[in-house]
Amino acid sequence: MEDKVFDVIVVGGGPAGLTAGLYLARARMDAVLVEKQLTGGAPALTEKIENYPGFPEPISGFELVDRMRRQAEGFGLNILPFNPLEGLRDEGGVKVVRTAEGEMRAYAVVLATGMRPATLGVPGEEEFHGRGVSYCATCDGAFFKGAVVAVVGGGNSAVEEALFLTRFADKVIIVHRRDRLRAGGVLEERALSHPKMDFRWKKMVKEIRGDQKVTGIVLADVEGGGEEELAVDGVFLYVGNLPNTAELEGIIELDERGFIRTDGSLQTSMKGVFAAGDVRSGAVWQVAAAVGDGVRAALGAQFHVENLKGTAYI
Ligand code: NAP
């Protein structure tokens, strides 16, 4: 494997990576996709997706990305369960991707490594992670039957997951630092009118308390109006996301928040390396947009490889 030079290595198996893989496989490129976990990325953990065009009935995130995987594999895409990217370098036009399993080589790389949930960094968060603190309602929601849970954040993730939690919990309290939700439209309407939902506006979580597991959270008023302790059985945190690019620092150009900068063809500062999906600077963090990125990055990578080989149709 270490001596072989693939045409393209796609790193990451979410919608962007799977779409890039599908296009490259259909183009009969010698492409491989590496993914450290199960394919699907963050959408695989989304209960339902109702804004992906072509699916008038909501589809589960897992089902949608599983279809993408099957479609790509159907055209011959090879998906390898590799550990996270540990490094990337250019050796005379050949890109060397380093993982814990060893090195892989290709003429082009598509980086579609996505992002991960941000943490709040408050006392108790780490201590009670897995004992009432969660970043994934789809994974852990069923443990909170009849419970009172807090969801922190006001974006689409917080509101979608809070609505999902109403299936299990008796009460779901959204704690948000502003006086209105960032999530708008349909999600906002559903949340504000849901009988099991409650809201604590202009509040920040200062501490998560518990003994064996979470028993409450301490809320501070953002305008300095004092503190209150709220008794809850669980806390779900949706306070933004961080790009999975730590290993790329100093290797390719990142923006001030660590997302990968690209040009119009989604090529990064390293020629022949493309970025697609949530990890790309300027991405709008939607499945449909990630799919579009996957297409553009795959076409860019294909053109790059065919140009190198002198087989480009120009
Ligand atoms: P997000 O939109 O960045 O929202 C994060 C929320 O956490 C914001 O409300 C933010 O408050 C709050 N927050 C951030 N840091 C905080 C802190 N230290 N303390 C308290 N609150 C804090 O993140 P997201 O909801 O995960 O969504 C990410 C992207 O994915 C978005 O573009 C979203 O549209 C997209 N997405 C789309 C869908 C969908 O289309 N159905 C579903 C999920 C996600 P402020 O509002 O004050 O900044």
Residues whose N, C-alpha, C, O or C-beta is under 5 A from the ligand:
A	BS01	NAP	G153 G154 G155 N156 S157 A158 R177 R178 R182 Y238 V239 G240 V284 W285
